[in-house]
Amino acid sequence: MTVLDWLLDSDPALRWQVERDLAGAPPEVWQATRARVATEGFGARLLSLQDPDGQWAGGAFFPADFASRDEKTGQPWTATT
């Protein structure tokens, strides 16, 4: 198995870029793979963690429970803007 084969045998979030940038696949191939990112693998997992309103952890800049956190821990980064 070559490195290219190994990279192509991966999650759609990586595979479409390998198809486009390394394998020289035609646009219809890598675009079809890229279309799968939101529904399969890493991309689907990440999107499943997003709140229904599009934010993360209940806030645009701070998690919803930030006010109740210990001030010593510092500001968490939860930006979605």
C-alpha positions in Angstrom: 0.0 0.0 0.0 1.4 3.4 -0.9 1.1 6.5 1.2 -1.5 7.9 -1.3 -3.6 4.7 -1.0 -3.4 5.0 2.8 -4.5 8.7 2.7 -7.4 7.8 0.4 -8.6 5.1 2.8 -9.5 7.8 5.3 -12.3 9.9 6.6 -14.1 12.1 4.0 -12.9 15.2 5.8 -9.4 14.3 4.8 -10.0 12.2 1.7 -11.6 14.9 -0.5 -8.5 17.1 0.0 -6.2 14.2 -0.9 -8.3 13.5 -4.0 -8.1 17.1 -5.0 -4.5 18.1 -4.0 -2.5 14.9 -4.3 -4.3 12.5 -6.5 -5.5 15.0 -9.1 -9.0 13.6 -9.1 -11.5 15.5 -11.3 -13.8 18.0 -9.5 -16.9 15.7 -9.6 -15.0 13.0 -7.6 -13.6 15.2 -4.8 -16.7 17.3 -4.6 -18.8 14.2 -4.1 -16.5 13.1 -1.3 -16.5 16.6 0.3 -20.4 16.5 0.2 -20.2 13.5 2.6 -18.2 15.4 5.3 -21.3 16.7 7.1 -22.9 13.3 7.3 -20.0 10.9 7.8 -17.0 10.6 10.1 -15.2 13.5 11.8 -17.4 16.2 10.3 -20.7 14.5 11.3 -19.3 13.9 14.8 -18.3 17.6 15.2 -21.7 18.8 13.9 -23.5 16.4 16.2 -22.0 18.4 19.2 -23.3 21.7 17.9 -26.3 23.2 19.7 -29.6 23.3 17.6 -29.3 27.1 17.4 -25.8 26.8 15.8 -23.8 27.7 18.9 -21.4 25.6 20.9 -21.9 24.9 24.6 -24.8 27.3 24.8 -23.0 30.5 24.0 -21.5 32.6 21.1 -18.4 33.7 23.0 -18.7 31.9 26.4 -20.3 28.6 27.4 -23.7 29.0 29.0 -22.4 28.0 32.4 -19.4 30.4 32.3 -20.8 32.7 35.1 -20.9 29.8 37.5 -17.4 28.6 36.8 -14.4 29.3 39.1 -12.8 32.6 37.9 -9.3 31.0 38.4 -9.8 28.7 35.4 -9.8 31.6 33.0 -12.0 32.2 30.0 -12.8 29.2 27.8 -12.9 29.8 24.1 -16.3 28.9 22.6 -16.6 31.4 19.7 -19.1 30.7 16.9 -19.2 34.1 15.3 
